[in-house]
Amino acid sequence: MSARFGLTIGLTIAAVAFGGWRMLVPGSDGASSGVSNEVSSLVSTTLQASFTGGQASLDAQRNATGSYVGAVVQPPLTLVRVDATSYCLQLQKGAVLQHLVGPGGTAVPGPC
């Protein structure tokens, strides 16, 4: 198991531990659409954890070489654009497509 994969799994578990458990408790939000909102939130948290693993790989490349160029990310992430000072990561899980412009960005819907 690669360190990035382990980091992604660890962050996903942490996200569930710190908030995803609420979707397991019936009526925890008092609204019938609450479960749907919690599922959407959990999917978003899981995608963000995947982006975090990719960002770690890119940061390691920049620390080692002074540039993001040449960095490699693990599927299902795709490195769409990269240069010396910035990058755009894209992730598709089923019908959900999100991207992150970095460094320091957050995941948002749509392609790079």
Backbone as CSV, one residue per row, in Angstrom:
resi,resn,N_x,N_y,N_z,CA_x,CA_y,CA_z,C_x,C_y,C_z
1,MET,0.848,-1.170,0.000,0.000,0.000,0.000,0.894,1.234,0.000
2,SER,0.612,2.178,-0.891,1.424,3.383,-0.961,1.062,4.324,0.184
3,ALA,1.973,5.214,0.494,1.745,6.176,1.570,0.577,7.099,1.223
4,ARG,0.454,7.476,-0.049,-0.647,8.360,-0.460,-1.987,7.681,-0.285
5,PHE,-2.055,6.408,-0.648,-3.297,5.670,-0.490,-3.649,5.571,0.992
6,GLY,-2.653,5.292,1.810,-2.878,5.215,3.251,-3.358,6.543,3.814
7,LEU,-2.786,7.633,3.337,-3.197,8.960,3.774,-4.638,9.225,3.375
8,THR,-4.996,8.872,2.148,-6.363,9.084,1.678,-7.354,8.291,2.521
9,ILE,-7.047,7.036,2.785,-7.928,6.200,3.602,-8.022,6.774,5.017
10,GLY,-6.898,7.180,5.576,-6.888,7.738,6.932,-7.725,8.996,7.027
11,LEU,-7.603,9.873,6.037,-8.389,11.109,6.045,-9.877,10.830,5.870
12,THR,-10.209,9.828,5.077,-11.608,9.454,4.901,-12.187,8.934,6.202
13,ILE,-11.446,8.094,6.888,-11.898,7.561,8.173,-12.058,8.693,9.182
14,ALA,-11.111,9.623,9.186,-11.208,10.762,10.099,-12.442,11.603,9.795
15,ALA,-12.745,11.808,8.523,-13.917,12.598,8.141,-15.199,11.934,8.630
16,VAL,-15.282,10.622,8.500,-16.456,9.898,8.982,-16.531,9.978,10.508
17,ALA,-15.412,9.833,11.166,-15.396,9.877,12.633,-15.813,11.238,13.165
18,PHE,-15.470,12.310,12.456,-15.763,13.652,12.950,-17.066,14.243,12.435
19,GLY,-17.866,13.509,11.722,-19.117,14.083,11.264,-19.996,13.122,10.488
20,GLY,-19.403,12.180,9.802,-20.183,11.248,8.999,-21.049,10.322,9.823
21,TRP,-20.705,10.121,11.092,-21.492,9.240,11.953,-22.920,9.747,12.109
22,ARG,-23.137,11.065,11.954,-24.475,11.619,12.141,-25.468,11.081,11.128
23,MET,-24.994,10.686,9.949,-25.935,10.165,8.974,-26.458,8.785,9.379
24,LEU,-25.808,8.137,10.335,-26.252,6.834,10.816,-27.327,6.938,11.883
25,VAL,-27.533,8.135,12.445,-28.493,8.343,13.522,-29.783,8.883,12.917
26,PRO,-30.875,8.087,12.952,-32.136,8.554,12.366,-32.620,9.836,13.038
27,GLY,-33.073,10.774,12.227,-33.661,11.998,12.756,-32.671,12.931,13.411
28,SER,-31.393,12.777,13.151,-30.400,13.604,13.825,-30.478,15.064,13.413
29,ASP,-31.118,15.357,12.267,-31.193,16.750,11.842,-32.616,17.274,11.819
30,GLY,-33.600,16.421,12.090,-34.981,16.855,12.174,-35.650,17.111,10.840
31,ALA,-35.026,16.799,9.735,-35.630,17.029,8.422,-35.548,15.757,7.593
32,SER,-36.582,15.534,6.768,-36.585,14.319,5.961,-35.508,14.338,4.889
33,SER,-35.097,15.527,4.442,-34.045,15.609,3.440,-32.660,15.574,4.069
34,GLY,-32.594,15.470,5.367,-31.319,15.481,6.082,-30.400,14.356,5.673
35,VAL,-30.958,13.164,5.451,-30.127,12.026,5.057,-29.479,12.310,3.706
36,SER,-30.249,12.858,2.787,-29.703,13.200,1.475,-28.591,14.235,1.610
37,ASN,-28.790,15.239,2.445,-27.767,16.259,2.665,-26.536,15.657,3.312
38,GLU,-26.719,14.749,4.245,-25.589,14.110,4.911,-24.806,13.239,3.930
39,VAL,-25.500,12.534,3.053,-24.821,11.704,2.054,-24.016,12.598,1.122
40,SER,-24.610,13.709,0.671,-23.889,14.641,-0.197,-22.661,15.194,0.503
41,SER,-22.821,15.503,1.779,-21.699,16.031,2.561,-20.595,14.990,2.699
42,LEU,-20.971,13.731,2.927,-19.990,12.663,3.070,-19.257,12.421,1.750
43,VAL,-19.973,12.462,0.631,-19.335,12.301,-0.680,-18.335,13.430,-0.889
44,SER,-18.735,14.656,-0.564,-17.846,15.800,-0.710,-16.613,15.649,0.170
45,THR,-16.794,15.182,1.396,-15.674,14.983,2.314,-14.730,13.916,1.791
46,THR,-15.277,12.851,1.241,-14.453,11.780,0.674,-13.656,12.284,-0.522
47,LEU,-14.291,13.076,-1.378,-13.580,13.643,-2.528,-12.477,14.579,-2.056
48,GLN,-12.764,15.386,-1.026,-11.741,16.303,-0.507,-10.554,15.512,0.037
49,ALA,-10.812,14.363,0.659,-9.717,13.536,1.166,-8.849,13.039,0.015
50,SER,-9.462,12.697,-1.108,-8.687,12.279,-2.283,-7.826,13.425,-2.798
51,PHE,-8.401,14.626,-2.844,-7.637,15.793,-3.278,-6.467,16.059,-2.324
52,THR,-6.669,15.839,-1.047,-5.608,16.077,-0.058,-4.410,15.175,-0.335
53,GLY,-4.663,13.920,-0.692,-3.570,13.017,-1.038,-2.811,13.499,-2.270
54,GLY,-3.541,13.977,-3.270,-2.905,14.513,-4.468,-2.096,15.762,-4.174
55,GLN,-2.641,16.633,-3.328,-1.915,17.845,-2.950,-0.615,17.494,-2.230
56,ALA,-0.646,16.467,-1.397,0.563,16.047,-0.687,1.645,15.594,-1.676
57,SER,1.242,14.867,-2.714,2.198,14.434,-3.741,2.791,15.625,-4.477
58,LEU,1.937,16.573,-4.825,2.394,17.763,-5.527,3.317,18.607,-4.650
59,ASP,2.978,18.750,-3.382,3.829,19.510,-2.465,5.194,18.845,-2.295
60,ALA,5.199,17.509,-2.243,6.476,16.793,-2.134,7.335,17.051,-3.376
61,GLN,6.724,17.065,-4.553,7.450,17.354,-5.793,8.031,18.767,-5.745
62,ARG,7.217,19.726,-5.319,7.704,21.118,-5.285,8.823,21.276,-4.256
63,ASN,8.695,20.617,-3.106,9.757,20.691,-2.089,11.059,20.081,-2.591
64,ALA,10.953,19.026,-3.391,12.143,18.338,-3.882,12.797,19.052,-5.063
65,THR,11.960,19.681,-5.936,12.509,20.228,-7.178,12.298,21.724,-7.363
66,GLY,11.456,22.329,-6.530,11.150,23.742,-6.690,10.041,24.011,-7.693
67,SER,9.413,22.949,-8.211,8.355,23.088,-9.214,7.369,21.932,-9.064
68,TYR,6.146,22.163,-9.499,5.160,21.083,-9.521,5.309,20.206,-10.759
69,VAL,6.050,20.665,-11.748,6.228,19.928,-12.999,6.909,18.583,-12.707
70,GLY,6.365,17.535,-13.279,6.916,16.197,-13.090,6.229,15.405,-11.991
71,ALA,5.291,16.040,-11.290,4.579,15.339,-10.219,3.664,14.263,-10.804
72,VAL,3.445,13.227,-10.027,2.571,12.131,-10.421,1.505,11.979,-9.354
73,VAL,0.244,11.846,-9.772,-0.850,11.594,-8.837,-1.461,10.239,-9.157
74,GLN,-2.065,9.651,-8.168,-2.647,8.324,-8.318,-4.103,8.425,-8.759
75,PRO,-4.537,7.507,-9.628,-5.947,7.463,-10.010,-6.805,7.248,-8.750
76,PRO,-7.963,7.807,-8.714,-8.747,8.402,-9.779,-8.467,9.892,-10.023
77,LEU,-7.468,10.459,-9.383,-7.109,11.852,-9.644,-6.453,11.988,-11.007
78,THR,-6.677,13.130,-11.640,-6.025,13.455,-12.899,-5.381,14.818,-12.756
79,LEU,-4.120,14.906,-13.100,-3.411,16.181,-13.100,-3.632,16.806,-14.468
80,VAL,-4.542,17.773,-14.554,-4.943,18.356,-15.835,-3.968,19.428,-16.282
81,ARG,-3.527,20.271,-15.341,-2.625,21.366,-15.688,-1.610,21.516,-14.569
82,VAL,-0.339,21.730,-14.965,0.719,21.901,-13.977,1.797,22.821,-14.551
83,ASP,2.331,23.695,-13.697,3.490,24.497,-14.069,4.351,24.677,-12.813
84,ALA,5.269,25.578,-12.849,6.199,25.727,-11.732,5.518,26.157,-10.443
85,THR,4.422,26.927,-10.541,3.828,27.506,-9.328,2.379,27.132,-9.074
86,SER,1.723,26.412,-9.983,0.315,26.074,-9.779,-0.045,24.769,-10.492
87,TYR,-1.264,24.302,-10.197,-1.747,23.060,-10.794,-3.268,23.022,-10.725
88,CYS,-3.848,22.110,-11.484,-5.278,21.837,-11.399,-5.470,20.324,-11.382
89,LEU,-6.051,19.832,-10.307,-6.373,18.419,-10.154,-7.848,18.225,-10.452
90,GLN,-8.179,17.102,-11.057,-9.567,16.797,-11.363,-9.878,15.398,-10.865
91,LEU,-11.096,15.216,-10.366,-11.513,13.924,-9.828,-12.950,13.656,-10.231
92,GLN,-13.177,12.488,-10.811,-14.531,12.087,-11.143,-14.835,10.781,-10.440
93,LYS,-15.916,10.793,-9.665,-16.434,9.594,-8.993,-17.878,9.456,-9.435
94,GLY,-18.140,8.520,-10.327,-19.492,8.381,-10.862,-19.865,9.631,-11.639
95,ALA,-21.012,10.207,-11.290,-21.492,11.404,-11.976,-20.911,12.686,-11.388
96,VAL,-20.169,12.574,-10.297,-19.627,13.756,-9.618,-18.258,14.100,-10.197
97,LEU,-18.122,15.313,-10.740,-16.857,15.797,-11.269,-16.481,17.057,-10.508
98,GLN,-15.304,17.047,-9.904,-14.819,18.210,-9.159,-13.382,18.492,-9.554
99,HIS,-12.948,19.730,-9.304,-11.558,20.085,-9.550,-11.053,20.970,-8.419
100,LEU,-9.752,21.060,-8.331,-9.090,21.868,-7.326,-7.917,22.574,-7.986
101,VAL,-7.896,23.902,-7.884,-6.784,24.691,-8.390,-5.898,25.013,-7.204
102,GLY,-4.627,24.656,-7.314,-3.743,24.831,-6.176,-2.508,25.605,-6.537
103,PRO,-1.730,25.882,-5.546,-1.867,25.387,-4.178,-2.883,26.198,-3.372
104,GLY,-3.374,25.577,-2.330,-4.252,26.241,-1.387,-5.707,26.324,-1.778
105,GLY,-6.112,25.693,-2.849,-7.497,25.757,-3.270,-8.372,24.753,-2.555
106,THR,-9.662,24.817,-2.841,-10.607,23.835,-2.331,-11.352,23.230,-3.508
107,ALA,-11.868,22.043,-3.314,-12.575,21.351,-4.379,-13.884,22.074,-4.701
108,VAL,-14.135,22.230,-6.009,-15.365,22.852,-6.487,-15.899,22.010,-7.638
109,PRO,-17.213,22.063,-7.884,-17.801,21.273,-8.966,-17.291,21.702,-10.337
110,GLY,-17.267,20.721,-11.250,-16.917,20.990,-12.637,-15.499,20.633,-12.983
111,PRO,-15.182,20.737,-14.290,-13.837,20.397,-14.758,-12.846,21.542,-14.557
112,CYS,-11.564,21.243,-14.716,-10.515,22.261,-14.646,-10.702,23.286,-15.739
